[in-house]
């Protein structure tokens, strides 16, 4: 089936060549250090696959600063050796056990297609063409059961966005080594929501348990 592959589109070839001759060239020593010394990121970001969420740009980060894992709706499954979500769990395990990150950040966002699909799924309007997405979004069933239903759909989805972050944070603490790292003050965990249109960033205040503007 390799012979069925297509050549890289011209616009991507052009963009790569431009990057190589400008941004790469201006930081060539840094990239060579990354190659020879390996990575030593201080933080892990778990964000959505959404193309509008450019996590490194939001924080002005360079190559090597963040260990990034992206999935549909930036979800974290509960710890389970027999579960189906080992891709996310493996990325978390590597970041904490091998890279010894100091900060783990869950970065949600507004207008999330995954969150909307979860709302449809549990409102008995699922997209039946989704073979894997619907299964993945089962992580959000406990969250959907918590949100207020006697408000508009837009308000329900906004609730779901926030509660999904809280749920994933709780799931993180179901990983024994994460719980221990936090208790030993070797790891801090944070929940954020990025507003795509305004650029606003909200953080989950651990004292009030509400999202507040930075």
Beta strands, then each sheet from edge to edge (+ up, - down):
strand 1: 43-48
strand 2: 66-71
strand 3: 103-109
strand 4: 188-194
strand 5: 201-204
strand 6: 211-213
sheet 1: 2+ 1+ 3+ 4+ 5- 6+
end
